[in-house]
Each structure stands twice: as C-alpha cells, then as structure tokens.
Amino acid sequence: MHYIYKDISNFSSFKTIKKAKVFFPKDVLEIIECTKKKYNLFGNLKSYGDSVLGKKKFFSLIKFKSIDIDEKKKVADVGSGLLLNELLVETLKKKLILPCMPGTKYVTIGGMIASDIEGKIANTKGNNIKDYIIEIKILYKNRIFICSSKKNVYLFNSVVGGLGFTGIILSAKLKLCKIQSQYISQKVIKFENFESFKKISKTIFKYNYATAWVDFSKKKLNGLYFTGKHKRLTKVKGLIEKINTTEYFIYKLFLLFINFFLRKKVFIFFFNKLFKIKNLFIENKNISIYNFFFPQDKIINFRDFFSKSGLLVFQFQLKINDLDFLYNKIRNELLKNDLFSYFVIIKFFNKKKENKISLSFSFILDKNFKRIKKILNILTKKFNLNIKLSKDCYLETLNTEIIRNNNFLKKKYIFNNLNSLMFKRLIKNHE
C-alpha cells in the first residue's frame, strides 16, 4: 500500500502530528487492513475539530474519486475522496449545483458527510448535507452497507455527522439542483436589533441562500444579512476566484498588521466597523458562485490571515426566539473576561418551518485558550446548548442535548478512529 510521511494538522491548527505516516488504500480490502491496525481516517484536513488527530499512523481515501452525474435525474454518484471543487467543475458545466456547501471547496465529499456540514440555504428544503443525500455506501465493521433515510436508518443517522467514528463512507449519491447560471445576485440587508433581525428572517424564503454576520462591537444584536439568488446573467463583475498579485501583496501587509493588533480590544471593534462599512458600500452586486460560497478561498492560508497560531470555532443550534438572550449572555461573559470573538455568524434551518438557527463564535488559538474553553464549558452545561461537535472549541462537557443529537456517542456503534483526540476527550469516558 502506498504511503508518505507528512505533518498532520486540522484547519484550526490545534495540534500538529509531526512526520505522520499516511496510507492511501486503493480498495476496500486495503481499507479494512487500515482499520484493523487502528489507523485514523481523515479527508482533506479542513475540519476544525480533533476527531481525525491522533497517533502517528493515518489513512486517506483521496484515491476514491469516482464521479458520475445523471443530468436528467439531477443526481451525482461520487467517491468519498472527491473534492467539492472537483464535483463543482463537472456539475457547473451542466448548470447543476449541490446547493448545500461549506465555506471552502477544498473538502472531500466524505468529510462533508461525516461532519454533516451546513450551508447557506434559506428555504424549507434543509440546510444540512444530510438533507441532500439520496444514499451512502459505507464500510461498517468490515461489511458494506447501503444506507439512506429509509434503509439501514440507524446506521445512516450515525454515520452522517458521525465524524468518522461509526462508519467509513465509500461513496454517496447526492441531490443536485438546476441553476440558471454560475452567477448569484447578492443583497446585503442591515439589522440593528433583535426585532429587526427577526422581522427580516421571515422574508428570507424568497432567496435561495441567506446567512448573517453579527457585529460583536455592539451591545445590542446588530449586523448584516447576506442573501443570494441565482440569476441568468452573462457579464458579471467579481468572477475572478483567486486574488491577483496586487491584492495578494495588500493581504500580506495587512496580515502583518492584523496579527500585531488583533488581540487589542480597540482593533476588534475597528475591524467590525470596517467589515460592516465595506459590505454596506456594495450592498447589491452580482458575483460568481465561487465568490459567494467560498470567499475565504481567495485568501491564501485563510487561518493565517487572523493568526498563525490557529483558529477556534464554537457553534451551537438554537431556536430563533432564544437568540437575543443567549447571544448577550455569551458576549457579556466573554467581555467580562477580556475575551473577544472575531467573527460571529448565524445560519438558518427552516426545514419543516422549525425556525432554528446556529450561532458561531470564532477565537484565536492563543494563551487565552484555556480560559475560553472553561467559560464555554460552563455555558454549555448551564444552558444545555446543542453544540455542533465538529466546531465544539474542544470542550469537555457532554450535556443531554448534545447526547440526544449525536447518535455516534453511543460507544457500541463506534469502530473507527479510536485513537483520535476527540475519542479520548469526549467519548472514552462517556457512559
């Protein structure tokens, strides 16, 4: 079996495994060999969590790159090692798209499913990748199963969002949507308090996509909605996916500046003001799908843009009516301890008209890490927060809400990645 030696880390740079031995199985028999030897599985190392980090030996399914698109049925049958970017190249040629996509296109399909990634969907069709899976083929305890929302349901629910613990995803059939063009009409809408936020949230169904950014510098809930709708356009500004040489030079200079001042409270508030003004200045524009969904991919080493030490993300799901209370509780607790979030993002979950949202806070991974984790652990337990375990800021608390919403925490269904840091941190001692 082919292997290489390389340094392994995740997107948040939480920990680096030096000179890890990485195997690349080419068939199911070689995968079984890797699982028997308890190697840890990873996708393309773009996750925030530590479910893939562990001992010195790993394996990747990057060779599982099959792709078959049925244009008539609007279905993509793909290998788990295929990158989202590689899928997009083929689907966009046929004016098709996987509507639920994360913030970067350099993730594997298997990784997206294992993390049950969230997108920017504004309608009632669902905003998790789970809502767009027809079926998945998995390897579970050395046997192959076909799973869906109707077949081998418990395995399906355990593997989707199971972070690689409960089954190895070999391939997936995904629902695609027809689009008019590769361009999106983006509209930015300002909200100045919880009441205006809630009022606007009732209108986002008329868009294909929506997400919101919160201004952490404001005492009251305040920020911007980013909405998008597919349009039939021919000439559009903003089609360039990668930044040019001049922009790259400016980013590099700003990177030096931002890393020096970013830990200062004054700069955090200035950064929020600047971000808000910049986006309101160009509140309505037509942009490419790439620039709408993956703005961070324009910046080389996005995590380094904020700090070379790494990034932390803390995300949980809640009812929209609880937003004002919980946001202010968390914000006040952080500020009381002289801690700040650099980005606060809201996503929407309107499936079955449940009116749920997710709220995420981003932090620099630095000397304040232990204090941040301690505060978030207390808040998670106190308010029984439904934490997204792929973005759990390395907490150590499992409350009833987390256990209820994560089937893979029942240890009898776990057979893979037993040497991972997350397994030791959360699952090993859980009863």
C-alpha positions, 0 to 999 in steps of 0.5 A: 500500500502506498504511503508518505510521511507528512505533518498532520494538522486540522484547519484550526491548527490545534495540534500538529502530528509531526512526520505522520505516516499516511496510507492511501488504500486503493480498495476496500480490502486495503481499507479494512487492513487500515482499520484493523491496525487502528489507523485514523481516517481523515479527508482533506484536513479542513475540519476544525475539530480533533476527531481525525488527530491522533497517533502517528499512523493515518489513512486517506481515501483521496484515491476514491474519486469516482464521479458520475452525474445523471443530468436528467435525474439531477443526481451525482454518484461520487467517491468519498475522496472527491473534492467539492471543487472537483464535483463543482467543475463537472456539475457547473458545466451542466448548470447543476449545483449541490446547493448545500456547501461549506465555506471552502471547496477544498473538502472531500465529499466524505468529510462533508458527510461525516461532519454533516456540514451546513450551508447557506440555504434559506428555504424549507428544503434543509440546510444540512448535507444530510438533507441532500443525500439520496444514499451512502455506501459505507464500510461498517465493521468490515461489511458494506452497507447501503444506507439512506433515510429509509434503509439501514436508518440507524446506521445512516443517522450515525454515520452522517455527522458521525465524524468518522467514528461509526462508519467509513463512507465509500461513496454517496449519491447526492441531490443536485439542483438546476441553476440558471447560471454560475452567477448569484445576485447578492443583497446585503440587508442591515439589522440593528436589533433583535426585532429587526433581525427577526422581522427580516428572517421571515422574508428570507424564503424568497432567496435561495441562500441567506446567512448573517454576520453579527457585529460583536462591537455592539451591545445590542444584536446588530449586523448584516444579512447576506442573501443570494439568488441565482440569476441568468446573467452573462457579464458579471463583475467579481468572477475572478476566484483567486486574488491577483498579485496586487491584492495578494501583496495588500493581504500580506501587509495587512496580515502583518498588521492584523496579527500585531493588533488583533488581540487589542480590544480597540482593533476588534471593534475597528475591524467590525466597523470596517467589515460592516462599512465595506459590505454596506458600500456594495450592498447589491452586486452580482458575483460568481458562485465561487465568490459567494460560497467560498470567499475565504478561498481567495485568501491564501492560508485563510487561518493565517490571515487572523493568526498563525497560531490557529483558529477556534470555532464554537457553534451551537443550534438554537431556536430563533426566539432564544437568540437575543438572550443567549447571544448577550449572555455569551458576549457579556461573559466573554467581555467580562473576561477580556475575551473577544470573538472575531467573527460571529455568524448565524445560519438558518434551518427552516426545514419543516418551518422549525425556525432554528438557527446556529450561532458561531463564535470564532477565537484565536488559538492563543494563551487565552485558550484555556480560559475560553474553553472553561467559560464555554464549558460552563455555558454549555452545561448551564444552558444545555446548548446543542453544540455542533461537535465538529466546531465544539472549541474542544470542550469537555462537557457532554450535556443531554442535548448534545447526547440526544443529537449525536447518535455516534456517542453511543460507544457500541456503534463506534469502530473507527478512529479510536485513537483520535483526540476527540475519542479520548476527550469526549467519548472514552469516558462517556457512559 
